[in-house]
């Protein structure tokens, strides 16, 4: 049981290559070890962010066969999203439609407020995501960036997280005026991407 927990936690290691290798290792164990299957579901039930749920669900795409029943997989997903539903569909599971009450809605620009934490959370995140929201926002005349920030404020209440100080990590090379992009996955990034997904 301890080894299972270590392996499932290692999947959250902030390195893309390590995550990929760990995903393949987890999928191999899932195919052969029945006790690990239940540990995997228990671990998924503890996930607090949509993007983490998607990460772990995507491991099941590496398997040749369905190993969970419909009820087992449904009960393991605490925070569904349109992307987790897409993965469930690819895995030949049914999924619940997410109604509008699940997401945050505000129609007035004045309903949103700015936050310093939100700007800090964007450090290390590829600008692709927010630039896309900026362009679509202009096309549909709706403040998607502000909406994303509001979703972020709602999601971050689920669990405390620490901001990774990218400039402190490499202070002898770069100054705070430079926007840094890292190939690191942090919990702050998970909250940010979950907000993006919900937007």
C-alpha positions as CSV (number, residue, x, y, z in Angstrom):
1,X,0.0,0.0,0.0
2,X,2.9,2.4,0.8
3,X,4.5,1.7,-2.5
4,X,1.3,2.4,-4.3
5,X,0.9,5.7,-2.6
6,X,4.5,6.7,-3.4
7,X,4.0,5.8,-7.1
8,X,0.7,7.7,-7.4
9,X,2.2,10.7,-5.7
10,X,5.3,10.5,-7.9
11,X,3.0,11.0,-10.9
12,X,2.6,14.6,-9.6
13,X,6.4,15.2,-9.8
14,X,7.0,18.5,-11.5
15,X,8.7,17.1,-14.6
16,X,6.9,16.1,-17.8
17,X,9.2,13.2,-18.7
18,X,8.9,11.7,-15.2
19,X,5.1,12.0,-15.4
20,X,5.0,10.2,-18.7
21,X,7.2,7.3,-17.5
22,X,5.2,7.1,-14.3
23,X,1.9,7.0,-16.2
24,X,3.1,4.0,-18.2
25,X,4.3,2.3,-15.0
26,X,1.0,2.9,-13.3
27,X,-0.9,1.6,-16.3
28,X,1.1,-1.7,-16.3
29,X,0.5,-2.2,-12.6
30,X,-3.2,-1.4,-13.0
31,X,-3.5,-4.2,-15.6
32,X,-2.0,-6.8,-13.3
33,X,-2.6,-5.8,-9.6
34,X,-6.2,-5.8,-8.3
35,X,-5.2,-4.1,-4.9
36,X,-3.5,-1.3,-6.8
37,X,-6.8,-0.7,-8.7
38,X,-8.6,0.2,-5.5
39,X,-5.7,2.4,-4.4
40,X,-5.8,4.3,-7.7
41,X,-9.5,5.0,-7.2
42,X,-9.0,6.1,-3.6
43,X,-6.3,8.5,-4.8
44,X,-8.5,9.9,-7.5
45,X,-11.3,10.6,-4.9
46,X,-8.8,12.9,-3.0
47,X,-8.0,15.1,-6.0
48,X,-9.1,18.7,-5.6
49,X,-8.6,20.2,-9.0
50,X,-10.2,19.4,-12.4
51,X,-6.8,19.3,-14.2
52,X,-5.5,16.6,-11.8
53,X,-8.6,14.5,-12.4
54,X,-7.9,14.7,-16.1
55,X,-4.2,13.8,-15.6
56,X,-5.1,10.6,-13.7
57,X,-8.0,9.7,-16.0
58,X,-5.7,9.9,-19.0
59,X,-3.6,7.0,-17.5
60,X,-6.6,4.8,-18.2
61,X,-6.3,5.6,-21.9
62,X,-3.0,3.6,-21.9
63,X,-4.9,0.4,-20.9
64,X,-6.1,-2.1,-23.4
65,X,-9.3,-3.1,-21.4
66,X,-11.8,-1.5,-19.1
67,X,-10.9,-2.3,-15.5
68,X,-13.5,-0.3,-13.6
69,X,-17.3,-0.4,-13.6
70,X,-19.4,2.7,-14.4
71,X,-20.1,3.3,-10.7
72,X,-16.5,2.9,-9.6
73,X,-15.3,5.5,-12.1
74,X,-18.1,7.9,-11.4
75,X,-17.6,7.8,-7.7
76,X,-13.9,8.6,-8.1
77,X,-14.4,11.9,-9.9
78,X,-15.1,14.7,-7.5
79,X,-14.6,17.6,-9.9
80,X,-15.7,16.7,-13.5
81,X,-15.1,18.9,-16.5
82,X,-15.8,18.9,-20.2
83,X,-12.4,17.3,-20.7
84,X,-12.8,14.6,-18.1
85,X,-16.1,13.8,-19.9
86,X,-14.3,13.6,-23.2
87,X,-11.8,11.1,-21.7
88,X,-14.7,9.0,-20.2
89,X,-16.3,9.0,-23.6
90,X,-13.1,7.7,-25.2
91,X,-12.9,5.0,-22.5
92,X,-16.5,4.0,-23.4
93,X,-18.0,5.2,-20.1
94,X,-21.1,7.2,-19.7
95,X,-20.8,10.6,-18.1
96,X,-23.0,13.1,-16.4
97,X,-23.7,16.3,-18.3
98,X,-22.3,19.3,-16.4
99,X,-25.1,21.8,-16.1
100,X,-24.5,25.6,-15.9
101,X,-24.9,25.6,-12.1
102,X,-21.6,23.8,-11.8
103,X,-19.7,26.7,-13.3
104,X,-19.5,30.3,-12.1
105,X,-21.5,32.9,-14.1
106,X,-21.2,36.6,-14.0
107,X,-22.5,38.7,-16.8
108,X,-21.2,42.1,-15.6
109,X,-17.6,43.1,-15.9
110,X,-18.0,45.1,-12.7
111,X,-18.7,41.8,-10.9
112,X,-15.0,40.7,-11.2
113,X,-12.1,41.9,-9.1
114,X,-8.4,41.8,-9.6
115,X,-6.0,39.8,-7.4
116,X,-2.3,39.9,-6.9
117,X,-2.3,36.1,-6.3
118,X,-3.8,35.6,-9.7
119,X,-0.9,37.4,-11.4
120,X,1.6,35.3,-9.3
121,X,-0.2,32.1,-10.3
122,X,0.5,32.9,-14.0
123,X,4.2,32.7,-13.5
124,X,5.6,29.7,-15.3
125,X,2.3,29.2,-17.2
126,X,2.6,29.2,-21.0
127,X,1.0,32.4,-22.3
128,X,-0.8,30.4,-25.0
129,X,-3.7,29.8,-22.6
130,X,-4.3,33.3,-21.6
131,X,-3.6,34.8,-25.0
132,X,-6.3,32.4,-26.4
133,X,-8.8,33.7,-23.8
134,X,-7.9,37.3,-24.7
135,X,-8.6,36.8,-28.4
136,X,-11.8,34.9,-27.9
137,X,-12.9,37.5,-25.3
138,X,-12.6,40.2,-28.0
139,X,-14.5,38.1,-30.5
140,X,-17.5,37.4,-28.2
141,X,-17.4,40.7,-26.3
142,X,-17.2,39.0,-22.8
143,X,-14.4,39.4,-20.2
144,X,-13.0,35.8,-20.3
145,X,-9.8,36.8,-18.6
146,X,-11.7,38.3,-15.7
147,X,-14.0,35.2,-15.7
148,X,-10.9,33.0,-15.5
149,X,-9.6,35.0,-12.6
150,X,-13.0,34.6,-10.8
151,X,-12.9,30.8,-11.4
152,X,-9.4,30.8,-10.0
153,X,-10.5,32.6,-6.9
154,X,-13.3,30.0,-6.3
155,X,-11.1,27.0,-7.0
156,X,-8.2,28.0,-4.8
157,X,-10.5,27.9,-1.8
158,X,-10.6,24.1,-2.0
159,X,-7.0,23.5,-0.8
160,X,-4.1,25.7,0.2
161,X,-1.1,25.8,-2.2
162,X,2.3,27.4,-2.4
163,X,3.4,29.6,-5.2
164,X,6.6,28.4,-6.8
165,X,9.1,31.4,-6.8
166,X,10.5,31.0,-10.3
167,X,12.7,34.1,-10.0
168,X,14.1,33.0,-6.7
169,X,14.9,29.7,-8.3
170,X,17.1,31.4,-10.9
171,X,17.7,34.8,-9.5
172,X,21.3,35.0,-10.7
173,X,20.1,34.7,-14.3
174,X,16.8,36.6,-14.5
175,X,15.2,39.6,-12.9
176,X,11.5,39.9,-11.8
177,X,10.8,42.1,-14.8
178,X,11.2,39.1,-17.1
179,X,8.3,36.7,-17.6
180,X,9.6,33.2,-17.1
181,X,8.3,30.0,-18.7
182,X,9.3,26.8,-17.0
183,X,8.6,23.2,-17.9
184,X,7.5,22.6,-14.3
185,X,4.1,21.4,-13.1
186,X,3.1,22.9,-9.7
187,X,0.0,23.0,-7.7
188,X,-0.4,26.7,-8.5
189,X,-0.4,25.7,-12.2
190,X,-3.0,23.0,-11.5
191,X,-5.3,25.6,-10.0
192,X,-4.7,28.0,-12.9
193,X,-5.3,25.4,-15.6
194,X,-8.5,24.2,-13.8
195,X,-9.7,27.8,-13.8
196,X,-8.9,28.0,-17.5
197,X,-10.7,24.7,-18.2
198,X,-13.8,25.9,-16.3
199,X,-13.8,29.2,-18.2
